[in-house]
Amino acid sequence: MNNILHFDIVSNARLSALPYLTAWIAGILISIFADWILAKGWISRLNSMKLWNTVAAFVPALGLLGIAWAGCDRVAVMLLLSITSAFGGAVYAGNQMNHIDLSPQFAGTMYGITNAASNICGFLAPYVIGQIISPEQQTLGQWREVFYLAAAIDLGANLFYLFFASTEEQDWSLADNDDMTASAPVESILFPET
């Protein structure tokens, strides 16, 4: 935003927050709509997750390609970023809810592990971008390569999800009476009778 679109630091900060705001709002609205469609029985849970995950990947990937070719048009770039981020909010009705289906009792732990793994991109992205973009002279062409790469990763990850997603509770998650019996209620451990 600073080097290519020439936004000052204050404008940069405000405009950088806009895509996250649109993703948050749209994520809530899309999740409500997805639940309504499920409640009507118009789509299976698995197909719903695959649909919304695809929306959350495909539209932003197209938006990244649009941004790559919008050049230095500030309004077009900000609109594309905000609109595509809004559709990215569909991920909350997609793979973000999948942990609960796979393992209700370990969903929190699974979400923590997968969220940590996905956040690896947060510290790898600056390194990869630094390898593509020249720090002395940034060009629009170099940034196009970054956007192409991001779009390809987005679509590739969605393709993986489409092939391997499941809503069936996993065998390792099912309680086994021999191994996972509760020895005492939590209340009796916390508040023993004297």
C-alpha positions as CSV (number, residue, x, y, z in Angstrom):
1,M,0.0,0.0,0.0
2,N,2.9,2.4,0.7
3,N,5.2,1.6,-2.2
4,I,2.8,0.8,-5.0
5,L,-0.4,2.6,-4.1
6,H,1.3,5.4,-2.1
7,F,-1.0,5.5,0.9
8,D,0.4,7.3,3.9
9,I,0.9,5.4,7.1
10,V,-2.4,6.5,8.8
11,S,-4.4,5.7,5.6
12,N,-2.5,2.5,5.3
13,A,-3.5,1.4,8.8
14,R,-7.2,2.2,8.4
15,L,-7.4,0.7,4.9
16,S,-5.5,-2.4,6.0
17,A,-8.2,-3.1,8.6
18,L,-11.1,-2.8,6.1
19,P,-10.7,-6.3,4.6
20,Y,-10.7,-7.9,8.1
21,L,-13.9,-5.9,9.0
22,T,-15.7,-7.1,5.8
23,A,-14.5,-10.7,6.4
24,W,-15.9,-10.6,10.0
25,I,-19.3,-9.2,9.0
26,A,-19.7,-11.4,6.0
27,G,-18.5,-14.5,8.0
28,I,-21.3,-13.9,10.5
29,L,-23.9,-13.4,7.8
30,I,-22.8,-16.3,5.6
31,S,-22.7,-18.6,8.7
32,I,-26.3,-17.7,9.5
33,F,-27.3,-18.3,5.9
34,A,-25.4,-21.7,5.8
35,D,-27.2,-22.8,9.0
36,W,-30.6,-21.8,7.5
37,I,-29.9,-23.9,4.4
38,L,-28.9,-26.8,6.6
39,A,-32.0,-26.5,8.7
40,K,-34.1,-26.6,5.6
41,G,-32.4,-29.8,4.6
42,W,-31.5,-28.5,1.2
43,I,-27.9,-29.6,1.5
44,S,-25.9,-32.1,3.5
45,R,-23.5,-31.0,6.2
46,L,-20.5,-32.2,4.2
47,N,-21.6,-30.5,1.0
48,S,-22.3,-27.3,2.9
49,M,-18.8,-27.2,4.3
50,K,-17.3,-28.0,0.9
51,L,-19.5,-25.3,-0.8
52,W,-18.6,-22.5,1.7
53,N,-14.9,-23.5,1.8
54,T,-14.8,-23.3,-2.0
55,V,-16.5,-19.9,-1.9
56,A,-14.0,-18.8,0.7
57,A,-11.1,-19.9,-1.6
58,F,-12.3,-19.4,-5.1
59,V,-13.7,-15.8,-4.9
60,P,-10.6,-14.5,-3.0
61,A,-8.3,-16.2,-5.5
62,L,-10.1,-14.5,-8.4
63,G,-9.9,-11.3,-6.4
64,L,-6.1,-11.7,-6.0
65,L,-5.8,-12.1,-9.8
66,G,-7.9,-9.0,-10.2
67,I,-5.7,-7.1,-7.8
68,A,-2.7,-8.2,-9.7
69,W,-4.1,-6.5,-12.8
70,A,-5.7,-3.5,-11.2
71,G,-2.3,-1.8,-11.2
72,C,-2.1,1.4,-9.2
73,D,-5.9,2.1,-9.2
74,R,-6.3,2.6,-5.4
75,V,-10.1,2.4,-5.4
76,A,-10.2,-0.8,-7.5
77,V,-7.6,-2.5,-5.3
78,M,-9.3,-1.5,-2.1
79,L,-12.7,-2.6,-3.4
80,L,-11.3,-6.0,-4.6
81,L,-9.5,-6.5,-1.2
82,S,-12.6,-5.8,0.8
83,I,-15.0,-7.7,-1.4
84,T,-12.8,-10.8,-1.7
85,S,-12.0,-10.7,2.0
86,A,-15.8,-10.6,2.7
87,F,-16.2,-13.9,0.7
88,G,-13.2,-15.2,2.6
89,G,-15.4,-15.0,5.7
90,A,-17.3,-18.0,4.3
91,V,-14.5,-20.2,5.7
92,Y,-16.3,-20.0,9.1
93,A,-19.2,-22.0,7.6
94,G,-16.6,-24.2,5.8
95,N,-13.6,-26.0,7.3
96,Q,-13.6,-24.0,10.5
97,M,-16.6,-26.0,11.8
98,N,-15.3,-29.3,10.6
99,H,-13.4,-30.1,13.8
100,I,-16.6,-30.4,15.7
101,D,-17.8,-33.2,13.3
102,L,-14.5,-35.1,13.2
103,S,-14.1,-35.2,17.0
104,P,-16.6,-33.4,19.3
105,Q,-14.5,-34.2,22.4
106,F,-11.2,-33.0,20.9
107,A,-12.5,-30.2,18.6
108,G,-10.8,-27.5,20.6
109,T,-7.4,-29.2,20.6
110,M,-7.7,-30.0,16.9
111,Y,-8.6,-26.4,16.1
112,G,-5.6,-25.2,18.1
113,I,-3.3,-27.5,16.2
114,T,-4.7,-26.7,12.8
115,N,-4.8,-23.0,13.5
116,A,-1.2,-23.1,14.6
117,A,-0.2,-24.9,11.5
118,S,-2.1,-22.5,9.3
119,N,-0.5,-19.5,11.0
120,I,2.9,-20.8,9.8
121,C,2.0,-18.9,6.6
122,G,2.0,-15.7,8.7
123,F,5.7,-15.9,9.3
124,L,6.7,-17.7,6.1
125,A,4.9,-15.2,3.8
126,P,7.2,-12.2,4.5
127,Y,10.2,-14.5,3.8
128,V,8.8,-15.7,0.5
129,I,7.7,-12.2,-0.5
130,G,11.2,-11.0,0.3
131,Q,12.6,-13.6,-2.1
132,I,10.3,-12.4,-4.9
133,I,10.4,-8.7,-4.3
134,S,13.5,-6.5,-4.6
135,P,13.7,-4.4,-1.4
136,E,15.5,-1.6,-3.3
137,Q,13.0,-1.3,-6.2
138,Q,9.5,-2.8,-5.8
139,T,7.6,-3.2,-9.0
140,L,4.0,-4.0,-9.9
141,G,5.3,-7.1,-11.8
142,Q,7.0,-8.5,-8.7
143,W,3.8,-8.0,-6.7
144,R,1.8,-9.8,-9.4
145,E,4.0,-12.8,-8.9
146,V,3.1,-12.7,-5.2
147,F,-0.6,-12.5,-5.9
148,Y,-0.4,-15.3,-8.4
149,L,1.3,-17.5,-5.8
150,A,-1.2,-16.6,-3.1
151,A,-4.1,-17.5,-5.5
152,A,-2.5,-20.8,-6.4
153,I,-2.0,-21.7,-2.8
154,D,-5.6,-20.8,-2.0
155,L,-7.0,-22.9,-4.8
156,G,-4.6,-25.8,-4.1
157,A,-5.6,-25.9,-0.4
158,N,-9.3,-25.9,-1.3
159,L,-8.8,-28.8,-3.8
160,F,-7.1,-30.8,-1.0
161,Y,-10.1,-30.1,1.3
162,L,-12.6,-31.1,-1.4
163,F,-10.9,-34.5,-1.8
164,F,-10.4,-35.3,1.8
165,A,-13.1,-33.5,3.8
166,S,-15.3,-35.6,6.0
167,T,-18.1,-35.0,8.6
168,E,-17.9,-38.5,10.0
169,E,-16.7,-38.7,13.6
170,Q,-13.3,-40.4,13.5
171,D,-12.7,-43.8,15.2
172,W,-10.0,-42.4,17.4
173,S,-12.5,-39.9,18.8
174,L,-15.1,-42.4,19.8
175,A,-15.2,-43.2,23.5
176,D,-14.1,-46.7,24.3
177,N,-15.7,-48.1,27.5
178,D,-12.5,-49.9,28.4
179,D,-10.1,-47.0,28.0
180,M,-12.2,-43.9,28.7
181,T,-14.4,-44.4,31.7
182,A,-14.9,-41.5,34.1
183,S,-13.8,-42.6,37.5
184,A,-15.6,-39.8,39.3
185,P,-17.7,-36.8,38.5
186,V,-15.8,-33.5,38.4
187,E,-17.9,-32.1,41.3
188,S,-16.7,-34.9,43.7
189,I,-13.1,-34.2,42.8
190,L,-13.4,-30.4,43.3
191,F,-15.7,-30.5,46.3
192,P,-15.1,-33.7,48.2
193,E,-17.4,-34.5,51.1
194,T,-15.8,-34.5,54.5
